[in-house]
Amino acid sequence: MKKQIIFGTDWWTDCDDAVALRLITRFVKEEKIKLLGIVINACMEHSVASVRAFLEADGLENIPLGIDLGATNFGGTPSYQKHLAERCPSVTNNDAEDAVRLYRKLLAQAEGKVEMVEVGFLQAVSAVLKSGADDISPLSGRELVEQKVSKIWVMAGKWDADGEKEHNFCLNPRTRVAGKEFCESCPVPVTFLGWEIGYGVITGSKLQDGDVLRQVMADHGSAKGRHSWDPMLTLMALIGDEEKAGYSTVFGHASVDEATGANYFKKDPSGKHAYVVKKFENDYYSDAIDKLI
């Protein structure tokens, strides 16, 4: 059975989410993975239309989309979504399911194990873990995740020192609480890729004219490339092995301070949490991503 994944993305002010999604569409079209659905965990006017447009431009149709309609307080001005959304003028955010319901539905209906790839904010996944039985499944969200998810791959945190603060954990009260709850209640193994890993690994500068991803990068102001937090996490998850992807792994227990969003890590070889450390120079990772996108 092919690897099955659910992709969670903030799809907000940064364009590295789009590079990550390009990696996924490449692996889907090469029949290496099955993409069960995408959940958008930050919401602005053109969220669903722009994701749908990107997928269709990459040759993928009918991928289930979910969105957290309450996730509107993240600041900044999304730069590329409106241009993308013009390709799907009839699509609105109401065309996507509620984020928690879609996660529950995809997990309940999945045959075999699923992996979750999360490159945005964790409030939707945290809400799934707290969800109760419903018309979709008699299982609680935590039970569904424990039964159906083999691993969760997360771009969040800064793990080169305790007490560091990173955007996906610390941006606002909701993200801080979600980070804390996720670390405390997730029942399956989690591998984190931190800010310090993706910074300085520049990808996306070698795209061809006419490529929708090139348009995204240009609209963002990153035609010469962008730091690769989300694509590095995503490629590692697609490969499915930290070592093969070029990382060493530190195991233990992650935690997040809900007041500040600062992350902490207690090393423990038997811990369910892990963060990765690069084994090679930055060009190794940028070359791998650029060849695939």
Phi, psi and omega in degrees: 000136178294152174302133178250130181229153167243131184253125175249128185219144173280332174046054194243249185271344182256155183260359180291339173299320181291323175296319178298317180293326175300317177302317180295314181296326177297314181292325177295312183292334175273006177060034177269334180219166171243123178269110184283327181176170179231134176244125180265117186254020167218141191236125167222179191305320189256019186303298188291317181299320183287322176294315179300318180297318179297315180299314182293324176297330178269006173089014179247125178238157173065025172284125179299135179241140173234159181210145171269099185292343179274355186271071186244358190255051183252354177073174179081171181237106176304137194250341188239350188290321183298317179298316177298316186297339178298341177284340181229067189295339182269355183270135176233173178297337178289350178277356177254155177281162170301140186303312183294318179297320180293316176304312182297318181296313182297320179291316182296324184273347186293138171265122183082188186277152181237149170246141179253132179244115188240114182243014180232221180274154190258011185291329180290316178294320177300320178295324176299313182299331180269354186287153179256181177301148181207194180291344180278317184205144175285355181273149170291166178299319179296320178292321178298314180297315181298323183281323191250343185255128178272330183194151174239130180252126189229129168267104179189154176089172173220109198253008179279356174197151176289148176082008178284159180236135181227148188313310188292337175268319198254002190301315181209174183304322182293319180290327180293315178296318180298319178298316178299311183295320180298312181297327183280328192246349182295124186270000184239165180300143180229131171247125178260139166247122188267170180306321185294341181280314185278338183292128179093351174265102189262126180225162174097009183268354188248021182284154183273153173303140181091348178284129181300328179290325175298320177299316179301312182298318180293316180298329178283343186090020184237040179299335178269009177112167184215152174304152198243043180304302186291317178294327179294317177297316184294316179296320176301317179293320180294321175293323174084012183207117183300316182297313180295333179278353176103029183229152163263158189236134176249121183263154178164216184229118180268149175214157180229133177282117185290343179280326186241338186083002179294142180253150182224157182215126176253114184292139180196115182304337181260007182290151179278346179261155176207153167232160186251155177232134181294139177262344187232175177288163186302324183300330179302315184281319179295320179297319180298317181289313183299326178293330184273330184272000000 
